[in-house]
Amino acid sequence: MILHPHKDYPFIVWTPRDDINTFSAIGYRTLEGAWELVKGRPGSFLTVTLEADRLYGG
């Protein structure tokens, strides 16, 4: 099975890595799961895809 990153993981959390100016992207299916990671990792931020807007009735 091939996962489409924007459809299957509409919430993307970007977390800082040890090397300067580099982030890791971690996809989440739910806003709640993504937000828990953002709260737990300083310097992290969340991006939301258009697919998330459709999922949450936008």
C-alpha positions as CSV (number, residue, x, y, z in Angstrom):
1,M,0.0,0.0,0.0
2,I,1.3,3.4,-0.9
3,L,0.4,6.3,1.5
4,H,-0.3,9.7,0.1
5,P,1.2,12.1,2.6
6,H,-1.4,14.8,2.4
7,K,-4.4,12.5,2.3
8,D,-3.3,9.9,4.9
9,Y,-1.4,12.2,7.2
10,P,-3.1,15.7,6.9
11,F,-1.4,17.1,10.0
12,I,2.4,17.5,9.7
13,V,4.5,18.3,12.8
14,W,8.0,19.8,12.2
15,T,10.5,19.1,14.9
16,P,14.0,20.6,15.2
17,R,16.9,18.3,14.7
18,D,20.3,18.5,16.3
19,D,22.0,20.1,13.3
20,I,21.2,23.7,12.7
21,N,18.2,24.8,10.5
22,T,17.0,21.2,9.9
23,F,13.6,19.8,10.8
24,S,12.0,16.4,10.7
25,A,8.5,16.0,9.4
26,I,6.2,13.6,11.2
27,G,2.7,13.0,9.7
28,Y,-0.4,12.5,11.9
29,R,-3.9,11.4,11.1
30,T,-5.5,13.4,13.9
31,L,-5.1,16.9,15.2
32,E,-5.1,15.7,18.8
33,G,-2.1,13.4,18.2
34,A,-0.2,16.1,16.3
35,W,-0.8,18.7,19.0
36,E,0.4,16.4,21.7
37,L,3.8,16.2,20.0
38,V,4.0,19.9,19.4
39,K,3.4,20.6,23.1
40,G,6.0,18.1,24.1
41,R,8.9,19.3,21.9
42,P,10.1,22.9,22.1
43,G,10.6,24.5,18.8
44,S,8.1,22.3,17.0
45,F,5.3,23.6,14.9
46,L,2.3,22.2,13.1
47,T,1.2,22.6,9.5
48,V,-2.2,21.6,8.2
49,T,-3.0,20.4,4.7
50,L,-6.1,21.1,2.6
51,E,-7.2,17.5,3.2
52,A,-7.4,18.3,7.0
53,D,-9.8,21.2,6.1
54,R,-12.1,18.7,4.3
55,L,-11.9,16.2,7.2
56,Y,-12.9,18.8,9.7
57,G,-15.8,20.2,7.7
58,G,-14.1,23.3,6.3
